[in-house]
């Protein structure tokens, strides 16, 4: 499994998840990863946030299809409000994870990004390392299920990796 970079602040870890509009993929990953972090008893030391590279949906809740699926699967999607990624995150977050290569390119264009800290989310996917999380926005409900499966297994692997650098 790919290792995560060490924390910038000993004993604390910050993960940012980034997609295009912050209403489908990155908020789904945010909700699932935060739930996995809490289940592992790390929520007092690990912070998870998400944002989009674009401004179209700033302030809006998660896509209704993403929220409905997460709710059905036992997650709390109610608190999410879309925001835009900040260039300062490149220096403040321990790990900034893009959902696809376009998002990764946009993140790297924000500033001098450390390639160990700014990566693809699925670099940590045990089933398909380095793959992209497809954008389900313009498709049917099944696309959200596909994204959730990717997010759940990748989040589990991330929690294991982050726990390792915090211990």
Buried (B, 14 or more C-beta within 10 A) or exposed (E): EEEBBEBBEEEEBBBBBBBBBBBBBBBBBBBBBBBBBBEBEBBEBBBBBBBBBBEEBBEBBBBEBBBBBBEEBEBEBEEBEBBBBEEEBBEEBBBBBBBBEBBBEBBBEBEEBEEEBBBBBBBBBEEEBEBBBBBBBEEEEEBBBEBBEBBBBBBBBBBBBBBEEBE
